[in-house]
């Protein structure tokens, strides 16, 4: 067979090779994204995602969406511009959540015995589905950034509320009031994570009474729009193919 | 060629077996908390722990024990460490082998960070409930923002029983009694599984059709518009609308189920009650201090003046949680950890009772292997080569008074 000849001999064989290629790329993409996104999110979101007593109405709501829209934006840009495939955000979050659950179950619980109800990851899936859906329906990166980025920030807190609300039930403990999440943080000793490291409920957002979560979510959404733009350019750059002219060699 | 391949395969197999065996057969327990690695000046010149007591040495799962004692916040706090204005009373244990049921400073519960004053002494208590069986080193510990963890003495404690039996019942302000060990677990798994399944469904819809090569060819040949069908758009709309509806419904039903929720609690606790220590009637001036490296001994020349009305003797020098005792004056009956106790480690050139109004200059030697074992000798490599500690004097009635010392230390290498 010469270099100019096709590697396949029939259409059926071409389809088979193409599908094999699909699964290989998808498998590789999934685990590369799982690793990269997981490290990125642990380094930037870290404790806010690890512990229930960090999942507050202000900083968790603000920080987690901003630092987590990065990989979805980049992978979405790559898959959309090259293949018109609108599952970049979902595949990222599927990979991240799988990696996080493996980590939380085997490391946090399996090695160090922190209860899973204290160290489960945040749920990013509602935002990811909407982000991909808007990409599909609008076909515009600008629209996806503005509407999808905002939705990413806005859906985060309500998307997690069914899981964390039971842990925000108050309890009286030795004469002080705290939430069950606070109590988890106090009961289950973290030698290397003293209480003052917690960045919760800090800030100057005091004019909205108790309803600070929606304001934080809006702010998070606005910043997510900017971060989406930035990271989608990374994705486009990564997905581009350039050739060097032989004259320049 | 085949012979070579077989040899490589065999050698690889042997290497794999050797690596697995090495990993499985030698697995020592990592039980320490880095207490010996912490800079010596940090342990000598920040928080001085004393009068420590571990209520039990063996405890069953679900039973409790306490760690009690006092700590003195050293007045000569090093400049290189942030002041303890934001501190947290902790315990040094390998993960949640116990749960912390309570911790108090001066009788006040301290689930949050506290502000401590230099030169003050505080009483503390930590109540621990046994959770995971094993032998664990239980330390007192103070985390200081900008300073790091300042670990106190540790004692081995054994937990017996089975972790499966552990329970952590809590009654909420809404009247419900729950087991915090397993509370909300099914709910967490349910919501994560549901959303993960929805994500997989979205992915499955797209990957059932040919993906990368045919779509890439279509894109490059200008047929991008043909790649998204009307059905695709309908499915997309259904997913977006369904997601928003599910989030809204789940939030509403959660609010109905948990109508009373409060934000996480945070904030600094100030004004901790201090311990009134007995009035000091003894003054001590450190004339000089040397550390003899080959002999593992620290020698101080102290000028001691007794301004009280009862004769006193020096019984103990306590630094970095290591206690050097003169057994003729003081014997430990508290079960203090052996490795931190030098029962005859304190030698005073003249330790006869110092009468009221009298001044005496004495040579005090604190010698024990603990200087090396606990790496206190590394003090000579610290950026601020000073030593510090607590001296305990005892009068004729057995009353104790605590005097702090803080002075430069000169190493002697020959």
Boltz contact constraints between the chains, C-beta under 6 A:
constraints:
  - contact:
      token1: [A, 18]
      token2: [B, 210]
      max_distance: 6.0
  - contact:
      token1: [A, 18]
      token2: [B, 213]
      max_distance: 6.0
  - contact:
      token1: [A, 21]
      token2: [B, 213]
      max_distance: 6.0
  - contact:
      token1: [A, 22]
      token2: [B, 211]
      max_distance: 6.0
  - contact:
      token1: [A, 22]
      token2: [B, 212]
      max_distance: 6.0
  - contact:
      token1: [A, 25]
      token2: [B, 212]
      max_distance: 6.0
  - contact:
      token1: [A, 56]
      token2: [B, 264]
      max_distance: 6.0
  - contact:
      token1: [A, 57]
      token2: [B, 263]
      max_distance: 6.0
  - contact:
      token1: [A, 83]
      token2: [B, 212]
      max_distance: 6.0
  - contact:
      token1: [A, 83]
      token2: [B, 215]
      max_distance: 6.0
  - contact:
      token1: [A, 83]
      token2: [B, 216]
      max_distance: 6.0
  - contact:
      token1: [A, 84]
      token2: [B, 215]
      max_distance: 6.0
  - contact:
      token1: [A, 84]
      token2: [B, 224]
      max_distance: 6.0
  - contact:
      token1: [A, 84]
      token2: [B, 227]
      max_distance: 6.0
  - contact:
      token1: [A, 87]
      token2: [B, 203]
      max_distance: 6.0
  - contact:
      token1: [A, 87]
      token2: [B, 206]
      max_distance: 6.0
  - contact:
      token1: [A, 90]
      token2: [B, 199]
      max_distance: 6.0
  - contact:
      token1: [A, 90]
      token2: [B, 202]
      max_distance: 6.0
  - contact:
      token1: [A, 90]
      token2: [B, 203]
      max_distance: 6.0
  - contact:
      token1: [A, 94]
      token2: [B, 199]
      max_distance: 6.0
  - contact:
      token1: [A, 112]
      token2: [B, 95]
      max_distance: 6.0
  - contact:
      token1: [A, 113]
      token2: [B, 95]
      max_distance: 6.0
  - contact:
      token1: [A, 113]
      token2: [B, 96]
      max_distance: 6.0
  - contact:
      token1: [A, 113]
      token2: [B, 132]
      max_distance: 6.0
  - contact:
      token1: [A, 115]
      token2: [B, 181]
      max_distance: 6.0
  - contact:
      token1: [A, 117]
      token2: [B, 183]
      max_distance: 6.0
  - contact:
      token1: [A, 117]
      token2: [B, 184]
      max_distance: 6.0
  - contact:
      token1: [A, 117]
      token2: [B, 185]
      max_distance: 6.0
  - contact:
      token1: [A, 117]
      token2: [B, 188]
      max_distance: 6.0
  - contact:
      token1: [A, 120]
      token2: [B, 188]
      max_distance: 6.0
  - contact:
      token1: [A, 123]
      token2: [B, 195]
      max_distance: 6.0
  - contact:
      token1: [A, 125]
      token2: [B, 195]
      max_distance: 6.0
  - contact:
      token1: [A, 125]
      token2: [B, 199]
      max_distance: 6.0
  - contact:
      token1: [A, 126]
      token2: [B, 243]
      max_distance: 6.0
  - contact:
      token1: [A, 126]
      token2: [B, 247]
      max_distance: 6.0
  - contact:
      token1: [A, 129]
      token2: [B, 202]
      max_distance: 6.0
  - contact:
      token1: [A, 129]
      token2: [B, 239]
      max_distance: 6.0
  - contact:
      token1: [A, 129]
      token2: [B, 243]
      max_distance: 6.0
  - contact:
      token1: [A, 130]
      token2: [B, 240]
      max_distance: 6.0
  - contact:
      token1: [A, 130]
      token2: [B, 243]
      max_distance: 6.0
  - contact:
      token1: [A, 133]
      token2: [B, 236]
      max_distance: 6.0
  - contact:
      token1: [A, 133]
      token2: [B, 239]
      max_distance: 6.0
  - contact:
      token1: [A, 133]
      token2: [B, 240]
      max_distance: 6.0
  - contact:
      token1: [A, 136]
      token2: [B, 236]
      max_distance: 6.0
  - contact:
      token1: [A, 137]
      token2: [B, 236]
      max_distance: 6.0
  - contact:
      token1: [A, 155]
      token2: [B, 247]
      max_distance: 6.0
  - contact:
      token1: [A, 158]
      token2: [B, 247]
      max_distance: 6.0
  - contact:
      token1: [A, 158]
      token2: [B, 251]
      max_distance: 6.0
  - contact:
      token1: [A, 159]
      token2: [B, 247]
      max_distance: 6.0
  - contact:
      token1: [A, 161]
      token2: [B, 251]
      max_distance: 6.0
  - contact:
      token1: [A, 161]
      token2: [B, 254]
      max_distance: 6.0
  - contact:
      token1: [A, 162]
      token2: [B, 191]
      max_distance: 6.0
  - contact:
      token1: [A, 162]
      token2: [B, 250]
      max_distance: 6.0
  - contact:
      token1: [A, 162]
      token2: [B, 254]
      max_distance: 6.0
  - contact:
      token1: [A, 163]
      token2: [B, 188]
      max_distance: 6.0
  - contact:
      token1: [A, 163]
      token2: [B, 191]
      max_distance: 6.0
  - contact:
      token1: [A, 165]
      token2: [B, 254]
      max_distance: 6.0
  - contact:
      token1: [A, 165]
      token2: [B, 258]
      max_distance: 6.0
  - contact:
      token1: [A, 165]
      token2: [B, 261]
      max_distance: 6.0
  - contact:
      token1: [A, 166]
      token2: [B, 184]
      max_distance: 6.0
  - contact:
      token1: [A, 168]
      token2: [B, 261]
      max_distance: 6.0
  - contact:
      token1: [A, 169]
      token2: [B, 172]
      max_distance: 6.0
  - contact:
      token1: [A, 169]
      token2: [B, 174]
      max_distance: 6.0
  - contact:
      token1: [A, 170]
      token2: [B, 173]
      max_distance: 6.0
  - contact:
      token1: [A, 170]
      token2: [B, 262]
      max_distance: 6.0
  - contact:
      token1: [A, 171]
      token2: [B, 170]
      max_distance: 6.0
  - contact:
      token1: [A, 171]
      token2: [B, 172]
      max_distance: 6.0
  - contact:
      token1: [A, 171]
      token2: [B, 173]
      max_distance: 6.0
  - contact:
      token1: [A, 172]
      token2: [B, 173]
      max_distance: 6.0
  - contact:
      token1: [A, 174]
      token2: [B, 102]
      max_distance: 6.0
  - contact:
      token1: [A, 174]
      token2: [B, 109]
      max_distance: 6.0
  - contact:
      token1: [A, 176]
      token2: [B, 109]
      max_distance: 6.0
  - contact:
      token1: [A, 178]
      token2: [B, 265]
      max_distance: 6.0
  - contact:
      token1: [A, 179]
      token2: [B, 262]
      max_distance: 6.0
  - contact:
      token1: [A, 179]
      token2: [B, 264]
      max_distance: 6.0
  - contact:
      token1: [A, 182]
      token2: [B, 264]
      max_distance: 6.0
  - contact:
      token1: [A, 182]
      token2: [B, 265]
      max_distance: 6.0
  - contact:
      token1: [A, 186]
      token2: [B, 111]
      max_distance: 6.0
  - contact:
      token1: [A, 187]
      token2: [B, 99]
      max_distance: 6.0
  - contact:
      token1: [A, 187]
      token2: [B, 100]
      max_distance: 6.0
  - contact:
      token1: [A, 188]
      token2: [B, 96]
      max_distance: 6.0
  - contact:
      token1: [A, 189]
      token2: [B, 91]
      max_distance: 6.0
  - contact:
      token1: [A, 189]
      token2: [B, 93]
      max_distance: 6.0
  - contact:
      token1: [A, 189]
      token2: [B, 96]
      max_distance: 6.0
  - contact:
      token1: [A, 189]
      token2: [B, 100]
      max_distance: 6.0
  - contact:
      token1: [A, 191]
      token2: [B, 92]
      max_distance: 6.0
  - contact:
      token1: [A, 194]
      token2: [B, 88]
      max_distance: 6.0
  - contact:
      token1: [A, 194]
      token2: [B, 90]
      max_distance: 6.0
  - contact:
      token1: [A, 194]
      token2: [B, 143]
      max_distance: 6.0
  - contact:
      token1: [A, 195]
      token2: [B, 88]
      max_distance: 6.0
  - contact:
      token1: [A, 195]
      token2: [B, 112]
      max_distance: 6.0
  - contact:
      token1: [A, 195]
      token2: [B, 113]
      max_distance: 6.0
  - contact:
      token1: [A, 196]
      token2: [B, 86]
      max_distance: 6.0
  - contact:
      token1: [A, 196]
      token2: [B, 88]
      max_distance: 6.0
  - contact:
      token1: [A, 196]
      token2: [B, 113]
      max_distance: 6.0
  - contact:
      token1: [A, 196]
      token2: [B, 145]
      max_distance: 6.0
  - contact:
      token1: [A, 200]
      token2: [B, 264]
      max_distance: 6.0
  - contact:
      token1: [A, 200]
      token2: [B, 266]
      max_distance: 6.0
  - contact:
      token1: [A, 201]
      token2: [B, 263]
      max_distance: 6.0
  - contact:
      token1: [A, 201]
      token2: [B, 264]
      max_distance: 6.0
  - contact:
      token1: [A, 201]
      token2: [B, 266]
      max_distance: 6.0
